[in-house]
Amino acid sequence: MSYATELATGLTALKVVASAEQQQQLLDYLDLLIKWNQAYNLTAVRDPREMVSRHLLDSLSVHPYLQGQRLIDVGTGAGLPGIPLAILNPDKAFSLLDSNGKRTRFLTQVKMTLGLQNVEVLNTRVESWQPPQPFDTVLSRAFASMQDMVKVTSHLLKPGGLFMAMKGLYPEQEIAALPASLQLEQALALQVPGCEAERHLVIVRQP
């Protein structure tokens, strides 16, 4: 099965609608990731076929739950989930933040090559960065814990803004340890095509 077929089949399974142009952009991003990963070690996933499910489809599994117009992907790494979500949501603005210069150079190249006008790349540490205006949603795919995520990113959010944490196993203890002022909106099991590991999305609202 080609990458294009695997992607299209996966999108159908996720009930995520993507135009032919958007699907091509996702595949072009995959090509760049495969090429740059050889030199820059952007992701531990080496098999390009695994990247379709574990990176593209995993990122897009949260697409139906996105809220707000201004979103920031904290610790974005190779642009996951920010780049795939930005491709599918050209009407929303995505800031991709990472402290690693190699990763942000890659993301700048991706933005330029794919012509993603709705993407901003930030090479900085989240703790010390003050946004010019607060965000509607903070996204995170590989943060250490939800407590840490909330602690270091709450200054980025507007009042009533959302934390969206992508997790593997259901993080019961992490949720229990969150400050009482935060409201748990949803904790969902996600079914990612081609990925056998458990995936969850936890959405928490800031006061």
N, CA and C of each residue as an Amber inpcrd file, in Angstrom:
protein
   621
   0.8410000  -1.1940000   0.0000000   0.0000000   0.0000000   0.0000000
   0.8810000   1.2510000   0.0000000   0.5730000   2.1980000  -0.8820000
   1.3620000   3.4300000  -0.9490000   1.0630000   4.3070000   0.2680000
   1.9690000   5.2640000   0.5150000   1.7380000   6.2090000   1.6110000
   0.4320000   6.9680000   1.3840000   0.1850000   7.3560000   0.1280000
  -1.0190000   8.1220000  -0.1980000  -2.2800000   7.3230000   0.1110000
  -2.2680000   6.0420000  -0.2400000  -3.4300000   5.1870000   0.0180000
  -3.6190000   4.9720000   1.5110000  -2.5040000   4.7290000   2.2070000
  -2.5730000   4.5230000   3.6570000  -3.1130000   5.7660000   4.3560000
  -2.6670000   6.9350000   3.9060000  -3.1410000   8.1870000   4.4820000
  -4.6320000   8.3740000   4.2100000  -5.0440000   8.1710000   2.9660000
  -6.4520000   8.3600000   2.5990000  -7.3570000   7.4000000   3.3520000
  -6.9180000   6.1450000   3.4710000  -7.6940000   5.1460000   4.2080000
  -7.8040000   5.5190000   5.6790000  -6.6950000   5.9890000   6.2430000
  -6.6800000   6.3930000   7.6450000  -7.5710000   7.5850000   7.9120000
  -7.5530000   8.5710000   7.0070000  -8.4070000   9.7530000   7.1610000
  -9.8770000   9.3570000   7.1480000 -10.2260000   8.4310000   6.2680000
 -11.6110000   7.9430000   6.2060000 -12.0010000   7.2770000   7.5190000
 -11.0960000   6.4640000   8.0580000 -11.3730000   5.7790000   9.3330000
 -11.5410000   6.7790000  10.4710000 -10.7910000   7.8720000  10.4240000
 -10.8940000   8.9110000  11.4580000 -12.0920000   9.8360000  11.2400000
 -12.7370000   9.6870000  10.0630000 -13.8300000  10.6000000   9.6680000
 -13.3290000  12.0430000   9.5770000 -12.1070000  12.1960000   9.0980000
 -11.4990000  13.5120000   8.8890000 -11.4660000  13.7910000   7.3890000
 -12.0670000  14.9050000   6.9940000 -12.1410000  15.2590000   5.5750000
 -10.9310000  16.1360000   5.2110000 -10.2020000  15.7080000   4.1850000
  -9.0590000  16.4800000   3.6940000  -9.1260000  16.5270000   2.1760000
  -8.9320000  17.7110000   1.6110000  -8.9450000  17.8520000   0.1550000
  -7.7290000  17.1490000  -0.4580000  -7.7610000  16.9750000  -1.7660000
  -6.6260000  16.3590000  -2.4650000  -5.3550000  17.1880000  -2.2460000
  -5.5150000  18.5080000  -2.2470000  -4.3640000  19.3960000  -2.0300000
  -3.8080000  19.2280000  -0.6080000  -4.6900000  19.1420000   0.3770000
  -4.2480000  18.9590000   1.7640000  -3.5670000  17.6020000   1.9450000
  -4.1050000  16.5770000   1.3230000  -3.4620000  15.2630000   1.4270000
  -2.0750000  15.2960000   0.7980000  -1.9280000  16.0210000  -0.3090000
  -0.6130000  16.1390000  -0.9340000   0.3470000  16.9000000  -0.0400000
  -0.1440000  17.9530000   0.6420000   0.6990000  18.6970000   1.5740000
   1.1670000  17.8050000   2.7230000   0.2790000  16.9570000   3.2250000
   0.6510000  16.0180000   4.2960000   1.7470000  15.0670000   3.8250000
   1.6230000  14.5970000   2.5820000   2.6360000  13.6910000   2.0280000
   3.9560000  14.4280000   1.7740000   3.8610000  15.6970000   1.3460000
   5.0790000  16.4950000   1.1440000   5.7900000  16.7270000   2.4850000
   5.0020000  16.9630000   3.5320000   5.5770000  17.0960000   4.8780000
   6.2610000  15.8040000   5.2970000   5.6190000  14.6800000   5.0130000
   6.2100000  13.3740000   5.3310000   7.5430000  13.1890000   4.6020000
   7.5930000  13.5750000   3.3400000   8.8360000  13.4750000   2.5580000
   9.9530000  14.3010000   3.2000000   9.6220000  15.5260000   3.6010000
  10.6190000  16.3880000   4.2510000  11.0890000  15.7830000   5.5750000
  10.1420000  15.2320000   6.3330000  10.4790000  14.6250000   7.6190000
  11.4130000  13.4290000   7.4390000  11.1350000  12.5950000   6.4550000
  11.9760000  11.4270000   6.1750000  13.3910000  11.8740000   5.8000000
  13.4680000  12.8890000   4.9290000  14.7690000  13.3610000   4.4380000
  15.5860000  14.0180000   5.5610000  14.9660000  14.9170000   6.3000000
  15.6850000  15.6440000   7.3520000  15.9980000  14.7510000   8.5500000
  15.1740000  13.7540000   8.7630000  15.3720000  12.8880000   9.9350000
  16.6880000  12.1230000   9.8630000  17.1600000  11.8520000   8.6580000
  18.4140000  11.1060000   8.4870000  19.6010000  11.8780000   9.0620000
  19.5520000  13.1990000   8.9570000  20.6740000  14.0170000   9.4270000
  20.4020000  14.6700000  10.7870000  19.1430000  14.9930000  11.0450000
  18.8190000  15.8120000  12.2200000  18.2070000  15.0290000  13.3820000
  17.8820000  13.7550000  13.1430000  17.3370000  12.9260000  14.2160000
  16.1170000  13.5910000  14.8780000  15.1310000  13.9230000  14.0460000
  13.9470000  14.6540000  14.5140000  12.9520000  13.7590000  15.2290000
  12.9240000  12.4860000  14.8830000  11.9840000  11.5470000  15.4830000
  12.6290000  10.1770000  15.6090000  12.2510000   9.4520000  16.6440000
  12.7920000   8.1010000  16.8540000  12.1820000   7.0980000  15.8900000
  11.0740000   7.4660000  15.2580000  10.4220000   6.5710000  14.2870000
  11.2080000   6.6450000  12.9840000  11.7980000   5.5290000  12.5990000
  12.6560000   5.5030000  11.4060000  11.9280000   4.9960000  10.1600000
  10.9680000   4.1100000  10.3570000  10.2550000   3.5000000   9.2390000
   9.2300000   4.4970000   8.6910000   9.4020000   4.9400000   7.4330000
   8.4620000   5.9170000   6.8710000   7.0070000   5.4600000   6.9200000
   6.7790000   4.1540000   6.7660000   5.3970000   3.6560000   6.7960000
   4.7930000   3.8420000   8.1860000   5.6110000   3.6450000   9.2100000
   5.1240000   3.8770000  10.5740000   4.8010000   5.3430000  10.8060000
   5.5270000   6.2220000  10.1050000   5.2980000   7.6580000  10.2840000
   3.8900000   8.0670000   9.8610000   3.3160000   7.3790000   8.8820000
   1.9610000   7.7220000   8.4420000   0.9800000   7.5760000   9.5970000
   1.0350000   6.4320000  10.2800000   0.0940000   6.1980000  11.3800000
   0.5250000   6.9000000  12.6590000   1.7940000   6.7840000  13.0160000
   2.2400000   7.2650000  14.3340000   2.4590000   8.7720000  14.3920000
   2.5900000   9.3960000  13.2350000   2.7790000  10.8510000  13.2190000
   1.5950000  11.5780000  12.5630000   1.3320000  11.2750000  11.2920000
   0.2750000  12.0090000  10.5830000  -1.1100000  11.6990000  11.1550000
  -1.4850000  10.4190000  11.1670000  -2.8340000  10.0620000  11.6070000
  -3.0160000  10.2830000  13.1040000  -1.9590000  10.0370000  13.8790000
  -2.0340000  10.2880000  15.3180000  -2.3060000  11.7740000  15.5710000
  -1.6060000  12.6470000  14.8770000  -1.8140000  14.0890000  15.0330000
  -3.2290000  14.4900000  14.6410000  -3.7140000  13.9250000  13.5340000
  -5.0220000  14.3220000  13.0100000  -6.1840000  13.7040000  13.7810000
  -5.8950000  12.7490000  14.6590000  -6.9640000  12.1340000  15.4530000
  -7.6210000  13.1440000  16.3930000  -6.9150000  14.2530000  16.7080000
  -7.4910000  15.2650000  17.6000000  -8.1690000  16.3980000  16.8230000
  -8.0960000  16.3500000  15.5070000  -8.6740000  17.4040000  14.6610000
 -10.1400000  17.7120000  14.9940000 -11.0010000  16.6970000  15.1950000
 -12.4210000  17.0050000  15.4630000 -12.6560000  17.7410000  16.7820000
 -11.6650000  17.7550000  17.6600000 -11.8650000  18.3250000  18.9970000
 -11.2340000  19.7110000  19.1620000 -10.6140000  20.2290000  18.0980000
  -9.9600000  21.5370000  18.1870000 -10.9820000  22.6400000  18.4550000
 -10.5920000  23.5920000  19.3000000 -11.4290000  24.7530000  19.5810000
 -10.5690000  26.0030000  19.5420000 -11.1970000  27.1130000  19.1630000
 -10.4930000  28.3920000  19.1480000  -9.8040000  28.6580000  17.8250000
  -9.3440000  29.9050000  17.6750000  -8.6940000  30.3440000  16.4380000
  -7.1800000  30.4040000  16.5560000  -6.6840000  30.6180000  17.7790000
  -5.2440000  30.7450000  17.9840000  -4.7730000  29.6070000  18.8800000
  -3.9060000  28.7490000  18.3280000  -3.4440000  27.5660000  19.0410000
  -1.9240000  27.5340000  19.0530000  -1.3710000  27.0320000  20.1540000
   0.0830000  26.8850000  20.2450000   0.4220000  25.4400000  20.5830000
   1.3360000  24.8680000  19.8020000   1.8290000  23.5120000  19.9980000
   3.1630000  23.6360000  20.7430000   3.1500000  23.2840000  22.0160000
   4.3160000  23.4630000  22.8930000   5.1850000  22.2020000  22.8850000
   6.4940000  22.3760000  22.6910000   7.3760000  21.2210000  22.5570000
   7.0450000  20.4460000  21.3020000   6.8680000  21.1880000  20.2160000
   6.3340000  20.6230000  18.9640000   7.2720000  19.6000000  18.3130000
   8.5810000  19.6770000  18.6150000   9.5190000  18.7110000  18.0210000
   9.5790000  18.8590000  16.5120000   9.1830000  17.8130000  15.8080000
   9.2000000  17.8280000  14.3390000   7.9310000  18.4430000  13.7540000
   7.1370000  19.1100000  14.6330000   5.9140000  19.7510000  14.1480000
   4.6700000  18.9130000  14.3580000   4.6950000  18.1120000  15.4160000
   3.5890000  17.1820000  15.6820000   2.9340000  17.5100000  17.0180000
   1.6350000  17.7730000  17.0440000   0.6610000  17.6470000  15.9490000
   0.4730000  18.9080000  15.1150000   1.2570000  19.9870000  15.3980000
   0.9750000  21.2870000  14.8200000   0.9080000  21.3520000  13.3030000
   1.8990000  20.7780000  12.6070000   1.9240000  20.8960000  11.1430000
   0.7310000  20.1840000  10.4900000   0.4690000  18.8990000  10.7870000
  -0.7030000  18.2650000  10.1740000  -2.0110000  19.0070000  10.4760000
  -2.1690000  19.4970000  11.6960000  -3.3940000  20.2210000  12.0550000
  -3.4740000  21.5620000  11.3260000  -2.3450000  22.2320000  11.1540000
  -2.3310000  23.5060000  10.4240000  -2.7050000  23.3010000   8.9630000
  -2.2520000  22.1970000   8.3860000  -2.5950000  21.8910000   6.9890000
  -4.1070000  21.7280000   6.8430000  -4.7390000  21.0610000   7.7910000
  -6.1730000  20.8030000   7.7070000  -7.0310000  21.9710000   8.1840000
  -6.4160000  22.9410000   8.8540000  -7.1740000  24.0770000   9.3930000
  -6.5510000  25.4030000   8.9600000  -6.6280000  25.7310000   7.6640000
  -5.9940000  26.9530000   7.1860000  -6.6140000  28.2190000   7.7710000
  -7.8120000  28.1020000   8.3540000  -8.5010000  29.2560000   8.9390000
  -8.0510000  29.5330000  10.3740000  -7.2650000  28.6270000  10.9600000
  -6.7740000  28.8010000  12.3250000  -5.2830000  29.1380000  12.3010000
  -4.8260000  29.8740000  13.3260000  -3.4150000  30.2500000  13.4230000
  -2.7060000  29.3310000  14.4100000  -1.5940000  28.7530000  13.9740000
  -0.8310000  27.8160000  14.7910000   0.5690000  28.3610000  15.0690000
   0.9310000  28.4270000  16.3420000   2.3100000  28.7320000  16.7320000
   2.9670000  27.4310000  17.1720000   4.1520000  27.1560000  16.6420000
   4.8810000  25.9230000  16.9480000   6.1300000  26.2920000  17.7270000
   6.1730000  25.8940000  18.9870000   7.2590000  26.3180000  19.8730000
   8.1510000  25.1480000  20.2530000   9.4560000  25.3650000  20.1010000
  10.4370000  24.3670000  20.5380000  11.7530000  25.0810000  20.8270000
  12.4780000  24.5970000  21.8370000  13.7440000  25.2370000  22.2150000
  14.9300000  24.7020000  21.4110000  14.7050000  23.6560000  20.6180000
  15.7770000  23.0280000  19.8530000  15.9010000  23.6720000  18.4750000
  17.0520000  24.2850000  18.2160000  17.2600000  25.0080000  16.9640000
  17.1820000  24.1450000  15.7160000  17.6670000  22.9000000  15.7850000
  17.5880000  22.0090000  14.6230000  16.1340000  21.7620000  14.2300000
  15.3020000  21.5560000  15.2350000  13.8850000  21.2910000  14.9520000
  13.2040000  22.5140000  14.3590000  13.4780000  23.6950000  14.9270000
  12.8020000  24.8850000  14.4070000  13.3180000  25.2620000  13.0170000
  14.5660000  24.9380000  12.7000000  15.0580000  25.1560000  11.3270000
  14.2970000  24.2580000  10.3520000  14.0840000  23.0260000  10.7630000
  13.2860000  22.1020000   9.9440000  11.8760000  22.6520000   9.7470000
  11.2570000  23.1280000  10.8150000   9.8840000  23.6340000  10.7420000
   9.7940000  24.8810000   9.8670000  10.8130000  25.7210000   9.9130000
  10.8460000  26.9020000   9.0450000  10.9050000  26.4780000   7.5850000
  11.6650000  25.4300000   7.3020000  11.7460000  24.8930000   5.9390000
  10.4000000  24.3200000   5.5070000   9.7430000  23.5920000   6.4130000
   8.4200000  23.0210000   6.1180000   7.4260000  24.1370000   5.7990000
   7.4020000  25.1580000   6.6380000   6.4840000  26.2890000   6.4310000
   6.6910000  26.9230000   5.0600000   7.9620000  27.1230000   4.6900000
   8.2850000  27.7660000   3.4200000   7.9390000  26.8590000   2.2330000
   8.3320000  25.5960000   2.3270000   8.1150000  24.6590000   1.2160000
   6.6310000  24.4240000   0.9620000   5.8510000  24.2820000   2.0430000
   4.4220000  23.9810000   1.8970000   3.5670000  25.2390000   1.7900000
   4.1720000  26.4130000   1.9960000   3.4260000  27.6580000   1.9010000
   2.3640000  27.8110000   2.9770000   2.7180000  27.4400000   4.2070000
   1.7560000  27.4770000   5.3100000   1.7230000  28.8740000   5.9400000
   0.7940000  29.6910000   5.4610000   0.6940000  31.0800000   5.9250000
   0.1800000  31.1770000   7.3580000  -0.4520000  30.1160000   7.8580000
  -1.0660000  30.1390000   9.1960000  -0.1630000  29.5500000  10.2750000
   1.1290000  29.3860000   9.9620000   2.0790000  28.7880000  10.9160000
   3.1400000  29.8060000  11.3070000   3.4150000  29.8790000  12.6130000
   4.4970000  30.6950000  13.1630000   5.4320000  29.7550000  13.9160000
   6.7360000  29.8390000  13.6390000   7.7310000  28.9790000  14.2930000
   8.4600000  29.7980000  15.3590000   8.5110000  29.2600000  16.5850000
   9.1240000  29.9620000  17.7130000  10.2500000  29.1110000  18.3010000
  11.4790000  29.5910000  18.2110000  12.6240000  28.9020000  18.7980000
  12.9390000  29.5540000  20.1440000  12.3310000  29.0250000  21.1980000
  12.4890000  29.6260000  22.5250000  12.0580000  28.6190000  23.5920000
  12.3300000  28.9550000  24.8370000  11.8600000  28.1380000  25.9600000
  10.5030000  28.6660000  26.4060000   9.5710000  27.7530000  26.5920000
   8.1970000  28.1450000  26.8900000   8.0950000  28.9210000  28.2030000
   8.9190000  28.5680000  29.1910000   8.8250000  29.2000000  30.5110000
   9.1020000  30.6980000  30.4480000   9.9960000  31.0960000  29.5550000
  10.4480000  32.4880000  29.5310000   9.7920000  33.3140000  28.4320000
   8.9390000  32.6960000  27.6150000   8.3560000  33.4110000  26.4730000
   6.9960000  33.9890000  26.8320000   6.8120000  35.2580000  26.5280000
   5.5260000  35.9190000  26.7580000   4.8600000  36.2120000  25.4080000
   3.6840000  35.6390000  25.1700000   3.0230000  35.8760000  23.8840000
   2.4870000  37.3040000  23.7950000   2.4750000  37.9070000  22.6000000
   1.9230000  39.2430000  22.4430000   0.4340000  39.2850000  22.7860000
  -0.2700000  38.1860000  22.5180000  -1.6560000  38.0510000  22.9630000
  -1.8910000  36.5840000  23.3340000  -2.7880000  36.3310000  24.3030000
  -2.9490000  34.9580000  24.7830000  -3.6200000  34.0470000  23.7530000
  -3.3940000  32.7610000  23.9310000  -3.9240000  31.7550000  23.0100000
  -5.2530000  31.1820000  23.5140000  -6.0280000  30.6390000  22.5650000
  -7.2700000  29.9450000  22.9160000  -6.9910000  28.5410000  23.4360000
  -5.9610000  27.9040000  22.8570000  -5.6830000  26.5010000  23.1690000
  -4.1870000  26.2290000  23.1830000  -3.7420000  25.4870000  24.1840000
  -2.3730000  24.9640000  24.2310000  -2.4300000  23.4730000  23.9100000
  -1.6990000  23.0620000  22.8850000  -1.6020000  21.6560000  22.4810000
  -0.2740000  21.0770000  22.9370000  -0.2870000  19.8070000  23.3170000
   0.9680000  19.1340000  23.6300000   0.8360000  17.6500000  23.3410000
   1.8710000  17.1070000  22.6930000   1.8190000  15.6940000  22.3280000
   2.8100000  14.8550000  23.1200000   3.8490000  15.4620000  23.6130000
   4.8900000  14.6430000  24.2500000   5.4320000  15.2900000  25.5120000
   4.5810000  16.0110000  26.2160000   5.0230000  16.6600000  27.4430000
   5.1510000  15.6350000  28.5600000   6.0440000  15.8930000  29.5180000
   6.3470000  14.9200000  30.5700000   5.1040000  14.5410000  31.3620000
   4.3870000  15.5230000  31.8700000   3.1820000  15.2430000  32.6590000
   2.2230000  16.3980000  32.4990000   0.9550000  16.1550000  32.8190000
  -0.0380000  17.2140000  32.7010000   0.2150000  18.3200000  33.7210000
   0.7070000  17.9290000  34.8990000   1.0300000  18.9440000  35.9100000
   2.0870000  19.9130000  35.3780000   3.1440000  19.3590000  34.7690000
   4.2060000  20.1890000  34.2000000   3.6720000  21.0490000  33.0570000
   2.8440000  20.4460000  32.2230000   2.2630000  21.1700000  31.0880000
   1.5080000  22.4060000  31.5660000   0.6330000  22.2060000  32.5460000
  -0.1720000  23.3080000  33.0760000   0.7220000  24.3540000  33.7350000
   1.6970000  23.8690000  34.4870000   2.5750000  24.7730000  35.2500000
   3.3500000  25.7200000  34.3400000   3.8880000  25.1910000  33.2520000
   4.7790000  26.0160000  32.4180000   4.0780000  26.6940000  31.2430000
   2.7950000  26.3720000  30.9990000   2.1270000  26.9720000  29.8290000
   0.8920000  27.7920000  30.1810000   0.4940000  27.8330000  31.4500000
  -0.7590000  28.5200000  31.7930000  -0.6980000  30.0150000  31.4520000
   0.5120000  30.5960000  31.4650000   0.6380000  32.0280000  31.1350000
   0.3960000  32.3190000  29.6580000   0.3370000  31.2630000  28.8400000
   0.0960000  31.4440000  27.4090000  -1.3910000  31.5310000  27.0770000
  -2.2330000  31.0710000  27.9990000  -3.6650000  30.9090000  27.7240000
  -4.4880000  32.0950000  28.1790000  -5.5450000  32.3670000  27.4250000
  -6.5200000  33.3650000  27.8630000  -7.3960000  32.7430000  28.9570000
  -8.0900000  33.5500000  29.7580000  -9.0330000  32.9970000  30.7320000
 -10.0740000  32.1280000  30.0300000 -10.3100000  30.9500000  30.5860000
 -11.2440000  30.0160000  29.9520000 -10.6530000  29.2370000  28.7960000
  -9.3360000  29.4010000  28.5610000  -8.6720000  28.6770000  27.4730000
  -8.4870000  27.2070000  27.8030000  -8.0970000  26.4360000  26.7930000
  -8.0240000  24.9770000  26.9270000  -6.5960000  24.4490000  26.8510000
  -6.3120000  23.4640000  27.6900000  -5.1370000  22.6040000  27.5390000
  -5.6080000  21.3290000  26.8400000  -4.9500000  20.9470000  25.7520000
  -5.2510000  19.6780000  25.0840000  -3.9950000  18.8190000  25.1220000
  -4.0180000  17.7800000  25.9450000  -2.8460000  16.9180000  26.1250000
  -3.0810000  15.5770000  25.4310000  -2.1930000  15.2420000  24.4930000
  -2.2450000  13.9440000  23.8170000  -1.3870000  12.9650000  24.6050000
  -1.9990000  11.8630000  25.0030000  -1.3490000  10.8960000  25.8830000
  -1.4450000   9.4840000  25.3070000  -0.6250000   8.5880000  25.8730000
  -0.7120000   7.1770000  25.5190000  -1.7520000   6.5110000  26.4060000
  -1.3010000   5.8760000  27.4770000  -2.2170000   5.2660000  28.4350000
  -3.0410000   6.3450000  29.1340000  -4.2190000   5.9830000  29.6010000
  -5.0700000   6.9520000  30.2900000  -4.3500000   7.4690000  31.5310000
  -4.1130000   8.7830000  31.6310000  -3.2750000   9.3310000  32.7060000
  -4.0740000   9.6340000  33.9790000  -4.5930000   8.6170000  34.5850000
  -5.4940000   8.7910000  35.7300000  -4.8330000   9.5740000  36.8660000
  -3.6030000   9.1990000  37.2190000  -2.9190000   9.8700000  38.3320000
  -2.5980000  11.3270000  37.9980000  -2.2150000  11.5770000  36.7380000
  -1.9110000  12.9490000  36.3260000  -3.1570000  13.8310000  36.4160000
  -4.2830000  13.3110000  36.0020000  -5.5360000  14.0760000  36.0640000
  -5.9030000  14.3580000  37.5200000  -5.7410000  13.3510000  38.3710000
  -6.0820000  13.5000000  39.7950000  -5.1990000  14.5460000  40.4720000
  -3.9820000  14.7250000  39.9650000  -3.0320000  15.6460000  40.5910000
  -3.1400000  17.0860000  40.0790000  -4.0430000  17.3320000  39.1310000
  -4.1850000  18.6870000  38.5970000  -4.8070000  19.6160000  39.6370000
  -4.4830000  20.9110000  39.5760000  -5.0760000  21.8700000  40.5170000
  -6.6030000  21.8380000  40.4670000  -7.2320000  22.0270000  41.6220000
  -8.6930000  21.9620000  41.7160000  -9.3720000  23.0640000  40.9110000
  -8.6360000  24.1410000  40.6110000  -9.2240000  25.2650000  39.8620000
  -9.4840000  24.9160000  38.3940000  -8.8300000  23.8570000  37.9070000
  -8.9940000  23.4650000  36.5110000 -10.1950000  22.5360000  36.3500000
 -10.8500000  22.6900000  35.2270000 -12.0520000  21.8830000  34.9550000
 -11.7510000  20.8530000  33.8650000 -11.9490000  19.5780000  34.1980000
 -11.7690000  18.5120000  33.2000000 -12.9540000  18.5350000  32.2450000
 -12.6940000  18.8460000  30.9780000 -13.7650000  18.9190000  29.9850000
 -14.0620000  17.5490000  29.3800000 -12.9930000  16.8840000  28.9170000
 -13.1400000  15.5770000  28.2710000 -11.8730000  14.7590000  28.4680000
 -12.0450000  13.4640000  28.5620000 -10.9270000  12.5220000  28.5380000
 -11.3530000  11.3910000  27.6100000 -10.7530000  11.3540000  26.4400000
 -11.2350000  10.4930000  25.3590000 -10.2070000   9.4540000  24.9580000
 -10.6810000   8.2510000  24.6750000  -9.8330000   7.2430000  24.0380000
  -9.8810000   7.4860000  22.5330000  -8.7240000   7.5460000  21.8920000
  -8.6460000   7.7700000  20.4520000  -8.2650000   6.4780000  19.7410000
  -8.8930000   6.2350000  18.6180000  -8.5500000   5.0730000  17.7900000
  -7.7680000   5.5730000  16.5850000  -6.4610000   5.3280000  16.5930000
  -5.6140000   5.7960000  15.4910000  -5.3550000   4.6320000  14.5380000
  -5.7950000   4.7340000  13.2780000  -5.5990000   3.6420000  12.3160000
  -4.1220000   3.2730000  12.1760000  -3.8460000   1.9780000  12.2690000
  -2.4830000   1.4870000  12.1110000  -1.6410000   1.5780000  13.3580000
  -2.2050000   2.1050000  14.4600000  -1.4600000   2.2410000  15.7090000
  -2.1160000   1.3730000  16.7740000  -1.3940000   0.3710000  17.2420000
  -1.9620000  -0.5640000  18.2140000  -1.8930000  -0.0310000  19.6470000
  -0.9920000   0.8830000  19.9050000  -0.8330000   1.4100000  21.2620000
  -2.0430000   2.2550000  21.6560000  -2.3020000   2.3250000  22.9510000
  -3.3950000   3.1560000  23.4490000  -3.0850000   4.6260000  23.2220000
  -4.1210000   5.3910000  22.8670000  -3.9790000   6.8300000  22.6930000
  -5.1580000   7.5080000  23.3700000  -4.8910000   8.5960000  24.0740000
  -5.9440000   9.3570000  24.7540000  -5.7400000  10.8450000  24.5340000
  -6.8430000  11.5700000  24.6030000  -6.8070000  13.0300000  24.5750000
  -7.5020000  13.5440000  25.8280000  -6.8000000  14.4020000  26.5720000
  -7.3680000  14.9970000  27.7750000  -7.4930000  16.4990000  27.5630000
  -8.7000000  17.0200000  27.7440000  -8.9800000  18.4440000  27.5470000
  -9.3740000  19.0630000  28.8750000  -8.6180000  20.0780000  29.2770000
  -8.8180000  20.7350000  30.5760000  -8.9710000  22.2340000  30.3440000
  -9.9370000  22.8490000  31.0450000 -10.1940000  24.2850000  30.8790000
  -9.6010000  25.0850000  32.0300000  -8.9110000  26.1520000  31.6600000
  -8.3440000  27.0660000  32.6420000  -9.4410000  28.0230000  33.1340000
  -9.4290000  28.4270000  34.4240000 -10.4500000  29.3340000  34.9050000
 -10.4310000  30.6930000  34.1830000
